[in-house]
Amino acid sequence: MTRANVQLLLLVPLMVVLFTAPSIAARSHHIRQPVQPAVNQKHTYISSFLSSRRGGILCVGEISELLSQHEGRHPCAYDHEGGYRAVGCGYNLDDDVDEREWELLEALADYDEVYNGTSCLNNVQISGLLILDAARALDRAAENVEGLKDLCCPIRAVFADIQHSSGAAKNFPKEDLHRVIERVASEDYEVAANELRKTKWCSQTWNKKRCVHDLDLFERGCYHSRF
């Protein structure tokens, strides 16, 4: 079975989560079920998930796994080391608030209640938001890394992880990573790892653990993709 086919198979359970999250979440005792207004289609789980065309969507499963390992799973809101309010797997509640409000509404959660800690999320809701975050991080990273969509999933995942830790696309440390991006473009992944090790991003306290993991992914390149 080809890698592409495996990735497509991995997307099947992810799509199931996206479609079933609202009905399952409604039965959870952790949150109340809000009355949903007529929601513009662009704010649904599926359209948000598929909006990551710039970076490609076939790596979203692997990126979700990587983000979950680095961020952990937090049912209730917490103060992230990066200086923002978060929930789930580092889901940034302070970034693009209007969009976050819609996404939480789709998950049958109230943004203000989640933000203030008076409501928490269940596991299905966390997984749904994680998928959206992975797709968003990949899409934003593609705005800063030319040709990202043509790279293998482990390498794409590193850039998506860096983007996720940075927040908005404009916060991507492109200048800090310019030597890394150059080496990746030449498929010199071990050299890229050495360059990443020297970056300010890797030296930041809250990034040190994920930096070690990302360095390992670079050093292994495209041939050993297990996270």
HELIX and SHEET records of a PDB file:
HELIX    1   1 ARG A    3  ALA A   26  1                                  24    
HELIX    2   2 GLN A   41  HIS A   43  5                                   3    
HELIX    3   3 TYR A   45  LEU A   50  1                                   6    
HELIX    4   4 VAL A   60  GLU A   71  1                                  12    
HELIX    5   5 VAL A   97  GLU A  106  1                                  10    
HELIX    6   6 TYR A  111  ASN A  116  1                                   6    
HELIX    7   7 ASN A  123  ASN A  144  1                                  22    
HELIX    8   8 LEU A  148  ASP A  150  5                                   3    
HELIX    9   9 CYS A  153  SER A  166  1                                  14    
HELIX   10  10 ALA A  169  ASN A  171  5                                   3    
HELIX   11  11 HIS A  178  ALA A  185  1                                   8    
HELIX   12  12 TYR A  189  ARG A  197  1                                   9    
HELIX   13  13 LYS A  200  SER A  203  1                                   4    
HELIX   14  14 THR A  205  ASN A  207  5                                   3    
HELIX   15  15 LYS A  208  ARG A  220  1                                  13    
SHEET    1   A 3 HIS A  74  ASP A  79  0                                        
SHEET    2   A 3 ARG A  85  GLY A  88 -1                                        
SHEET    3   A 3 TYR A  91  ASN A  92 -1                                        
END                                                                             
